[in-house]
Amino acid sequence: MPLSLEEAAAIAAQKETTHTTARATVQGMEEHLYTAIPVLDHGFIRVIDYMGDDSAITQAARVSYGKGTKSVSNDEGLIRYLMRHWHSTPFEMCEVKLHVKLPVFVARQWIRHRTANVNEYSARYSILDREFYIPAPEHLAAQSSTNNQGRGDVLQGEEAQRVLDYLRDDSIRAYDHYEAMLGTEDQQGLARELARMNLPANIYTQWYWKVDLHNLFHFLRLRADAHAQYEIRVYAEAICDVVKDWVPAAYAAFEDYRLGGAQLSAKGVAALKRMLAGEQMDAEKAGMTKGEWREFEALLA
Ligand SMILES: Cc1cc2nc3c(=O)[nH]c(=O)nc-3n(C[C@H](O)[C@H](O)[C@H](O)COP(=O)(O)OP(=O)(O)OC[C@H]3O[C@@H](n4cnc5c(N)ncnc54)[C@H](O)[C@@H]3O)c2cc1C
């Protein structure tokens, strides 16, 4: 369960409170506010606050006094132009603050994105919950034979069961020992900041994460990509759905130029031109390594 009954009640109460403002608001985002969107078995993302909308991007680009738009289509065209030409600072005028609950091993990948502001739940101060990520059977896969950083076939039968048993048993045992090490009425116990060190990387942590739209797009470009690890990709995909409702024009441009678009090397452009001219190409003719050629072919397929 991503949320306890008390947490769900606190969110419902928060959603009842409304404020008046002269600032731009976005209906789609207002509907997301505070609501926990489940991710993985115990995780979630929820929008805590946001600033700006599509107009804030064009307004900043034009450095105008008001909404700064002539028409919606003008705005969309400008946003696409900005995205296409990597004119990125206008996208930094929009910000979003998320509350994220995620396994520690996912948090380690996520935290590498340095251009955000983070405040994490303190396991020095508080006791961590007994919540561990256990992959669904369809995500228990073997090491990929072609990609050192990827997965291959899904484990089956006894092997899958054995792996699941290890994951569950180790999680339970580690948490039992964590609890046993903490102070109780009968024992002084080990400090929380030390007792936590035996906990596995599939335990859940939580943080508040605030980022501007430019850097969020960079995060989503890398983490919503098919090559990103599934466990972080599902968070990125959930955020994509939110961003779509927040800044639809900017998201559409991002989806077109970045998420769905592709970057070619100079060798790639030259090879593509020769292919369009009818020439049969291979890695050697293109001057590419086998890996580069495989990725190039996959792109065109
Ligand atoms: C598929 C994949 C595999 C990966 N594998 C590994 C791995 O094996 N090992 C590993 O350690 N990491 C790995 N990473 C993490 C990766 O190297 C980046 O650290 C991570 O994606 C964050 O990207 P970033 O630095 O561009 O983002 P951010 O930290 O958000 O930075 C955004 C941009 O700001 C600029 N910037 C920020 N800080 C600095 C700085 N200090 N100096 C100069 N410019 C800065 C850069 O232009 C940067 O691109 C992997 C990432 C992906 C997506």
The ligand as an ORCA input file, in Angstrom:
! r2SCAN-3c Opt
* xyz 0 1
  C      21.320      4.837    -18.791
  C      22.208      5.488    -17.757
  C      23.299      4.794    -17.222
  C      24.131      5.389    -16.260
  N      25.171      4.668    -15.732
  C      25.967      5.233    -14.779
  C      27.065      4.511    -14.197
  O      27.338      3.380    -14.543
  N      27.799      5.112    -13.219
  C      27.558      6.396    -12.812
  O      28.265      6.907    -11.950
  N      26.527      7.111    -13.357
  C      25.738      6.567    -14.314
  N      24.694      7.288    -14.841
  C      24.439      8.645    -14.325
  C      24.896      9.717    -15.351
  O      26.292      9.647    -15.586
  C      24.528     11.116    -14.814
  O      25.222     11.338    -13.604
  C      23.045     11.273    -14.554
  O      22.306     10.819    -15.654
  C      22.730     12.733    -14.295
  O      22.891     13.440    -15.494
  P      23.416     14.932    -15.507
  O      24.725     15.076    -14.814
  O      23.367     15.397    -16.939
  O      22.226     15.661    -14.685
  P      22.297     16.880    -13.687
  O      23.153     16.577    -12.528
  O      20.877     17.294    -13.427
  O      23.004     18.001    -14.513
  C      22.351     18.574    -15.659
  C      23.428     19.254    -16.476
  O      23.992     20.312    -15.712
  C      25.398     20.373    -15.953
  N      26.099     20.111    -14.691
  C      25.547     19.801    -13.491
  N      26.490     19.689    -12.555
  C      27.665     19.916    -13.169
  C      29.023     19.922    -12.752
  N      29.375     19.702    -11.500
  N      29.968     20.191    -13.670
  C      29.659     20.432    -14.946
  N      28.400     20.441    -15.425
  C      27.423     20.191    -14.541
  C      25.708     19.339    -17.015
  O      25.608     19.933    -18.290
  C      24.588     18.341    -16.865
  O      24.324     17.594    -18.017
  C      23.852      6.715    -15.808
  C      22.762      7.409    -16.333
  C      21.942      6.805    -17.290
  C      20.756      7.587    -17.815
*
